[in-house]
Amino acid sequence: MINVRILRQEDGSIHGFEVKGHANFAKHGEDIVCAGVSTVTIGTVNSLEALTGTIMDSRMNNGFLSAYLPSKENGDAGKQIQLLLESMVVMLNSIEESYGKYIQIKEVIT
């Protein structure tokens, strides 16, 4: 199972996320759940960099991705960053709705 933790601050803003595990929906190379989660999460990290100039502190290894914002952004950049991160959450929730046996998402305040 893939476990996703969305890390929020007290004000509800997202400051990072962690993804661990494998869906085991299908054999390696054919697992659409793993591919979908990877595309959404890695795509979000890449989008943040390309569209806002924000480089997340990210680490990736087999079955693991963590990404944290370097600092809290305010103003228009902060709004764009939060919009992209919230969009990621919507996409992950859509995957969970269809494949809940293979992915679990938790939102935590840290």
Sequence and secondary structure as in RCSB ss.txt:
>XXXX:A:sequence
MINVRILRQEDGSIHGFEVKGHANFAKHGEDIVCAGVSTVTIGTVNSLEALTGTIMDSRMNNGFLSAYLPSKENG
DAGKQIQLLLESMVVMLNSIEESYGKYIQIKEVIT
>XXXX:A:secstr
 EEEEEEE TTS EEEEEEES   SSSTT  HHHHHHHHHHHHHHHHHHHHH    EEEEETTEEEEE SS   H
HHHHHHHHHHHHHHHHHHHHHHHHTTTEEEEEEE 
